[in-house]
Amino acid sequence: MKLHRILVTAVVDALTEIFVAKRHASQVVEAVLKSNKKWGARDRAFIAENTYEIVRWWRLLSYMADSENVWSIFGAWQVSQGHPLPDWPEFTGIGPESILARAKTANGIRKIRESVPDWLDEVGEKELGHNWDTELAALNQTAAVVLRVNTLRSPTAAFAMVLNQEQIPTQTVPGAPDALVLQTKKNLLSTQYYQDGLFEIQDTGSQLIAPFLDAEPNQMVIDACAGAGGKSLHLATLMGNKGKIVAMDVEGRKLEELRKRALRNKIKMIETKTIDSADSIKKYHNTADRLLLDVPCSGLGVLRRNPDAKWKLTPEFLDKIRQTQWEILSEYAKMLKVGGKMVYATCSILPSEGEQQVARFLEVFGKHWELLSEARTGPAQNSTDGFYMAALLRKS
């Protein structure tokens, strides 16, 4: 494979922005791809894929290169993929033999082999025990692109046939009737199908949360940590666009994105509310038939898609987010009517953010609540993102 200097430089510059300037990988890659309109699809794919994979394996590649120099790390990545290095000054002194020798040594050290910070490796082992090895390895695999068909606009099978006719093969997912997994890499966000609201990009694990709430048409549903509203939109389709969904979040800009998505999806039952004080919650006490709390979390369940998160995460943030989760669960639950159902969900693989939070809630408020069911998804079990979800009934 011949390397082109302009493309490699773009990758190196992106990595420098991510690790030196501490910017989010998705924002950096988006900006880099927009910086040169002459790049074709292959060029753009090269930049995006190499940037994300080097971010994913940053610690391992740094160890293999025995250097923090970004060019050396890129060189180690190429060597690890079996590609020869060109005779460029930036690669002077890089020895493929020493890189491969250090790779063998790294294979016996989990935190280096799987490329995670020391503290995170310790937390994972403490909470997951022997399962940490398999979960961590699975989280380092590249995630598939999954569509959620807007069944208000088209049956899933019919849309799959349309895509197939366009030479875009997909695969259905057992247990996720609205999901289609792309079998080939394709940017569908620029298509008319997307502009017409026929689908959203949403991982299979995420698609299992809205059905877990068991919402019915004409009910009052609150999605209290809605963000940009992927699950609110899914709930609306499951409810046949009948009833009312109040999508709430502390960040108004995310709700603005939800309003745009709802318009594109031809969904009219979603009302957005920014949470700007305790009164925002009190106003809805005892009003919801269904309540979804997809709480802020560490994001460890979606590392396949956001590999830079593990380098930005800190023990202090993890402690803080657990406290935030508890405050949301204990306070927001009051918005549910007696007899209503609540789902608590996180995109984390850690029990301290999932099962343990629900156990604590039941210990404190158990006489008023009943745990109906709980479930986990994850890359090691079913090749999805890692989610925890618990359905609870408010008894009194």
C-alpha positions as CSV (number, residue, x, y, z in Angstrom):
1,M,0.0,0.0,0.0
2,K,1.5,3.3,-1.1
3,L,1.3,6.1,1.5
4,H,0.5,9.6,0.3
5,R,2.3,12.3,2.4
6,I,-0.7,14.7,2.4
7,L,-3.0,12.1,3.8
8,V,-0.5,10.9,6.4
9,T,0.1,14.5,7.4
10,A,-3.6,15.0,7.8
11,V,-3.8,11.9,10.2
12,V,-0.7,13.1,12.2
13,D,-2.2,16.6,12.5
14,A,-5.6,15.1,13.7
15,L,-3.8,13.0,16.3
16,T,-1.9,16.0,17.5
17,E,-5.2,17.9,18.0
18,I,-6.7,15.0,19.8
19,F,-3.8,14.2,22.2
20,V,-2.1,17.5,22.6
21,A,-4.9,20.0,22.2
22,K,-7.3,17.5,24.0
23,R,-10.1,17.9,21.4
24,H,-12.8,15.3,20.7
25,A,-11.8,12.9,18.0
26,S,-15.2,13.2,16.2
27,Q,-14.9,17.0,16.0
28,V,-11.3,16.8,14.8
29,V,-11.9,14.3,12.1
30,E,-15.0,16.2,10.9
31,A,-12.9,19.4,10.6
32,V,-10.0,17.7,8.9
33,L,-12.3,16.1,6.3
34,K,-13.9,19.4,5.5
35,S,-10.5,21.1,5.1
36,N,-9.8,19.8,1.6
37,K,-12.6,19.5,-0.8
38,K,-10.4,17.7,-3.3
39,W,-10.2,14.5,-1.2
40,G,-12.2,11.7,-2.6
41,A,-14.0,8.9,-0.7
42,R,-10.9,6.7,-0.4
43,D,-8.8,9.6,0.9
44,R,-11.5,10.5,3.4
45,A,-11.8,6.9,4.5
46,F,-8.0,6.6,4.9
47,I,-7.9,9.7,7.2
48,A,-10.9,8.7,9.3
49,E,-10.1,5.1,9.7
50,N,-6.4,5.5,10.5
51,T,-7.1,8.3,12.9
52,Y,-9.7,6.4,14.9
53,E,-7.7,3.1,14.9
54,I,-4.5,4.9,16.1
55,V,-6.5,6.6,18.9
56,R,-8.0,3.2,19.8
57,W,-4.5,1.6,20.1
58,W,-2.6,4.7,21.3
59,R,-0.9,3.2,24.3
60,L,0.0,0.0,22.6
61,L,1.5,1.8,19.6
62,S,3.4,4.2,21.9
63,Y,4.9,1.2,23.6
64,M,5.7,-0.5,20.3
65,A,7.3,2.7,19.0
66,D,9.0,3.4,22.3
67,S,8.1,7.0,21.7
68,E,5.4,9.6,22.1
69,N,6.3,11.2,18.7
70,V,3.2,11.1,16.6
71,W,5.1,10.2,13.4
72,S,6.8,7.3,15.1
73,I,3.5,6.1,16.4
74,F,2.0,6.3,12.9
75,G,5.0,4.3,11.7
76,A,4.4,1.6,14.4
77,W,0.8,1.4,13.3
78,Q,1.8,0.8,9.7
79,V,4.3,-1.8,10.7
80,S,1.7,-3.6,12.9
81,Q,-0.5,-3.8,9.8
82,G,2.2,-5.4,7.7
83,H,2.9,-2.3,5.6
84,P,6.4,-1.1,4.7
85,L,7.4,2.4,5.6
86,P,8.4,4.9,2.8
87,D,11.8,6.5,2.9
88,W,10.6,9.7,4.5
89,P,12.7,11.7,7.0
90,E,9.9,11.4,9.6
91,F,10.4,7.6,9.7
92,T,14.2,7.7,10.0
93,G,15.4,5.4,12.8
94,I,12.2,3.4,13.0
95,G,13.1,-0.3,13.0
96,P,10.3,-2.7,12.1
97,E,12.1,-5.5,14.0
98,S,12.2,-3.7,17.3
99,I,8.5,-2.6,16.9
100,L,7.4,-6.2,16.4
101,A,9.6,-7.4,19.2
102,R,8.0,-4.9,21.6
103,A,4.6,-5.9,20.3
104,K,5.3,-9.5,21.5
105,T,6.2,-8.2,25.0
106,A,3.1,-6.1,25.1
107,N,0.9,-9.1,24.4
108,G,1.5,-10.3,28.0
109,I,0.5,-7.0,29.6
110,R,-3.3,-6.5,29.4
111,K,-3.4,-2.8,30.0
112,I,-0.8,-2.2,27.2
113,R,-2.2,-5.0,24.9
114,E,-5.7,-3.6,25.1
115,S,-4.5,0.0,25.3
116,V,-6.2,1.4,28.4
117,P,-5.0,3.6,31.3
118,D,-3.7,1.9,34.4
119,W,-6.5,3.1,36.6
120,L,-9.2,2.1,34.2
121,D,-7.8,-1.4,33.9
122,E,-7.9,-1.7,37.7
123,V,-11.5,-0.5,37.9
124,G,-12.6,-2.9,35.2
125,E,-11.0,-5.9,36.8
126,K,-12.4,-4.9,40.2
127,E,-16.0,-4.6,38.9
128,L,-16.0,-7.3,36.3
129,G,-13.5,-9.8,37.4
130,H,-12.5,-12.4,34.7
131,N,-15.1,-10.9,32.4
132,W,-13.1,-7.7,32.0
133,D,-10.6,-9.4,29.6
134,T,-13.3,-10.4,27.1
135,E,-15.3,-7.1,27.5
136,L,-12.1,-5.1,26.9
137,A,-11.1,-7.0,23.9
138,A,-14.6,-6.7,22.4
139,L,-14.7,-2.9,23.1
140,N,-11.5,-2.6,20.9
141,Q,-13.3,-4.0,17.8
142,T,-14.6,-1.7,15.2
143,A,-18.4,-1.2,15.5
144,A,-20.8,-1.9,12.6
145,V,-23.1,0.8,11.3
146,V,-26.6,0.1,12.3
147,L,-29.7,1.8,11.0
148,R,-33.0,2.1,12.9
149,V,-35.8,2.3,10.3
150,N,-38.5,4.8,10.9
151,T,-41.4,2.5,10.7
152,L,-43.8,5.4,10.6
153,R,-42.5,5.9,7.1
154,S,-41.6,2.4,5.9
155,P,-41.7,-1.2,7.1
156,T,-38.2,-2.4,7.9
157,A,-38.2,-5.2,5.3
158,A,-39.4,-2.8,2.5
159,F,-36.6,-0.3,3.3
160,A,-34.1,-3.2,3.3
161,M,-35.3,-4.1,-0.2
162,V,-34.9,-0.5,-1.4
163,L,-31.3,-0.3,-0.1
164,N,-30.5,-3.7,-1.7
165,Q,-31.6,-2.4,-5.0
166,E,-29.2,0.5,-4.5
167,Q,-26.4,-2.0,-4.0
168,I,-26.4,-1.4,-0.2
169,P,-26.8,-4.8,1.4
170,T,-28.1,-5.0,5.0
171,Q,-28.7,-7.7,7.6
172,T,-31.6,-7.9,10.1
173,V,-31.0,-8.4,13.8
174,P,-33.0,-10.9,15.8
175,G,-34.8,-9.2,18.7
176,A,-34.4,-5.7,17.1
177,P,-37.2,-5.5,14.5
178,D,-36.3,-2.0,13.3
179,A,-32.6,-2.6,13.0
180,L,-30.6,-3.1,9.8
181,V,-26.8,-3.6,9.9
182,L,-24.9,-2.3,6.9
183,Q,-22.8,-5.0,5.2
184,T,-20.6,-2.5,3.3
185,K,-19.2,0.9,4.4
186,K,-21.4,3.6,3.0
187,N,-22.2,7.2,4.1
188,L,-26.0,7.3,4.0
189,L,-26.4,10.6,5.9
190,S,-26.1,12.5,2.6
191,T,-28.8,10.4,0.9
192,Q,-32.4,11.5,0.2
193,Y,-33.6,8.6,2.4
194,Y,-32.0,10.2,5.4
195,Q,-33.3,13.7,4.5
196,D,-36.8,12.2,4.2
197,G,-36.6,10.7,7.7
198,L,-36.6,7.1,6.7
199,F,-33.9,6.0,9.1
200,E,-31.6,7.1,11.9
201,I,-28.2,5.8,12.8
202,Q,-28.6,3.9,16.1
203,D,-26.7,0.9,17.5
204,T,-28.7,-2.3,18.2
205,G,-28.0,-2.0,21.9
206,S,-29.5,1.4,22.0
207,Q,-32.5,0.3,20.0
208,L,-33.4,-2.2,22.8
209,I,-34.0,0.5,25.4
210,A,-37.2,2.2,24.1
211,P,-39.1,-1.1,23.8
212,F,-38.0,-2.0,27.3
213,L,-40.1,0.9,28.5
214,D,-43.3,-0.8,27.1
215,A,-44.9,2.6,26.2
216,E,-48.3,2.5,24.6
217,P,-50.1,4.9,22.2
218,N,-51.7,7.9,23.8
219,Q,-49.7,7.7,27.0
220,M,-47.7,10.6,28.6
221,V,-44.0,9.7,28.4
222,I,-41.0,11.6,29.7
223,D,-37.5,11.1,28.4
224,A,-35.7,13.0,31.1
225,C,-32.2,12.8,29.8
226,A,-33.1,13.0,26.1
227,G,-29.9,14.6,24.6
228,A,-30.3,14.7,20.9
229,G,-33.3,12.4,21.2
230,G,-32.5,9.1,19.5
231,K,-34.6,7.2,22.0
232,S,-37.4,9.8,22.1
233,L,-37.7,9.3,18.3
234,H,-37.8,5.6,18.7
235,L,-40.4,5.8,21.4
236,A,-42.6,8.0,19.1
237,T,-42.5,5.3,16.4
238,L,-43.3,2.6,18.9
239,M,-46.3,4.7,20.1
240,G,-47.5,5.2,16.5
241,N,-46.9,9.0,16.8
242,K,-49.9,9.1,19.2
243,G,-49.7,10.6,22.7
244,K,-47.2,12.9,24.2
245,I,-43.4,12.7,24.8
246,V,-41.7,15.3,26.9
247,A,-38.0,15.3,26.0
248,M,-36.0,17.0,28.7
249,D,-32.3,17.8,29.1
250,V,-30.0,20.2,30.8
251,E,-28.4,21.2,27.5
252,G,-30.8,23.2,25.3
253,R,-28.5,22.8,22.2
254,K,-29.1,19.1,22.2
255,L,-32.8,19.5,22.3
256,E,-32.6,21.9,19.3
257,E,-31.0,19.0,17.4
258,L,-33.9,16.8,18.5
259,R,-36.4,19.3,17.2
260,K,-34.7,19.1,13.8
261,R,-34.6,15.3,13.8
262,A,-38.3,15.1,14.8
263,L,-39.2,17.4,11.9
264,R,-37.2,15.3,9.5
265,N,-38.9,12.1,10.9
266,K,-42.4,13.6,10.5
267,I,-42.9,13.2,14.3
268,K,-45.2,15.7,16.0
269,M,-45.8,14.3,19.5
270,I,-42.5,15.4,21.0
271,E,-42.3,18.5,23.2
272,T,-38.9,19.7,24.4
273,K,-38.1,21.2,27.8
274,T,-34.8,22.4,29.1
275,I,-34.0,21.6,32.7
276,D,-32.8,24.8,34.2
277,S,-33.9,24.4,37.8
278,A,-35.4,22.0,40.3
279,D,-38.8,23.4,39.4
280,S,-38.4,22.0,35.9
281,I,-38.7,18.5,37.5
282,K,-41.3,19.4,40.2
283,K,-43.7,20.7,37.5
284,Y,-44.0,17.1,36.2
285,H,-44.3,15.2,39.5
286,N,-46.8,12.3,39.2
287,T,-47.6,13.1,35.6
288,A,-45.8,10.4,33.5
289,D,-47.2,7.0,32.5
290,R,-43.7,6.0,31.5
291,L,-40.4,7.6,32.4
292,L,-37.0,7.0,30.7
293,L,-33.8,7.9,32.6
294,D,-31.0,7.3,30.1
295,V,-28.6,8.9,32.5
296,P,-25.2,10.5,31.8
297,C,-22.4,8.0,32.3
298,S,-18.8,7.1,31.7
299,G,-19.5,6.0,28.1
300,L,-17.5,2.8,28.6
301,G,-20.1,0.8,26.7
302,V,-19.5,2.8,23.5
303,L,-15.7,2.8,23.3
304,R,-15.9,1.0,20.0
305,R,-17.4,4.2,18.5
306,N,-15.7,6.8,20.8
307,P,-12.2,5.3,21.5
308,D,-10.8,8.7,22.6
309,A,-13.2,8.7,25.6
310,K,-10.9,6.3,27.5
311,W,-8.0,8.8,27.3
312,K,-10.2,11.7,28.5
313,L,-12.0,9.8,31.3
314,T,-10.6,10.2,34.9
315,P,-11.3,8.5,38.3
316,E,-12.6,11.9,39.6
317,F,-15.1,12.2,36.7
318,L,-16.3,8.6,37.2
319,D,-17.0,9.3,40.9
320,K,-18.8,12.5,40.0
321,I,-20.9,10.9,37.3
322,R,-22.0,8.1,39.7
323,Q,-23.2,10.8,42.1
324,T,-25.1,12.6,39.3
325,Q,-26.7,9.3,38.3
326,W,-27.9,8.8,41.8
327,E,-29.3,12.3,42.1
328,I,-31.2,11.9,38.8
329,L,-32.6,8.5,39.7
330,S,-33.7,9.5,43.2
331,E,-35.2,12.9,42.2
332,Y,-36.5,12.4,38.6
333,A,-38.4,9.2,39.6
334,K,-41.0,11.5,41.3
335,M,-42.2,12.4,37.8
336,L,-43.8,9.0,37.4
337,K,-47.4,8.2,38.3
338,V,-48.3,5.4,40.7
339,G,-48.7,2.4,38.5
340,G,-46.3,3.7,35.9
341,K,-43.1,2.1,34.6
342,M,-39.6,3.6,34.7
343,V,-36.5,2.5,32.8
344,Y,-33.1,3.4,34.2
345,A,-30.4,3.0,31.5
346,T,-26.7,3.7,31.0
347,C,-24.2,3.2,28.2
348,S,-21.6,1.7,30.6
349,I,-20.4,-1.8,31.3
350,L,-19.7,-1.0,34.9
351,P,-22.1,-2.4,37.5
352,S,-21.4,0.6,39.8
353,E,-23.2,2.7,37.1
354,G,-26.0,0.2,36.6
355,E,-27.0,-2.7,38.8
356,Q,-25.6,-1.1,42.0
357,Q,-27.4,2.2,41.4
358,V,-30.7,0.3,41.0
359,A,-30.0,-1.8,44.1
360,R,-29.3,1.3,46.1
361,F,-32.5,2.9,44.8
362,L,-34.6,-0.2,45.9
363,E,-32.9,-0.2,49.3
364,V,-33.9,3.4,49.9
365,F,-37.2,3.5,48.2
366,G,-38.1,-0.2,47.9
367,K,-41.5,-0.1,49.6
368,H,-42.8,2.1,46.7
369,W,-41.0,0.3,43.8
370,E,-40.6,-3.1,42.3
371,L,-37.9,-4.3,39.9
372,L,-39.7,-5.8,36.9
373,S,-36.6,-6.8,34.9
374,E,-33.1,-5.8,33.9
375,A,-30.8,-6.6,31.0
376,R,-27.4,-6.0,29.6
377,T,-26.1,-5.8,26.1
378,G,-22.5,-5.6,25.1
379,P,-19.9,-6.3,22.4
380,A,-18.7,-9.5,24.1
381,Q,-22.2,-11.0,24.4
382,N,-24.0,-9.9,21.2
383,S,-21.8,-7.5,19.2
384,T,-23.7,-4.4,20.3
385,D,-22.7,-1.4,22.3
386,G,-22.6,-1.9,26.1
387,F,-25.9,-0.9,27.8
388,Y,-27.6,-1.6,31.1
389,M,-31.3,-1.2,31.5
390,A,-33.7,-1.8,34.4
391,A,-37.5,-1.6,34.3
392,L,-39.2,-0.6,37.6
393,L,-42.9,-0.3,38.6
394,R,-44.0,2.5,40.9
395,K,-46.3,0.7,43.4
396,S,-47.3,3.7,45.6
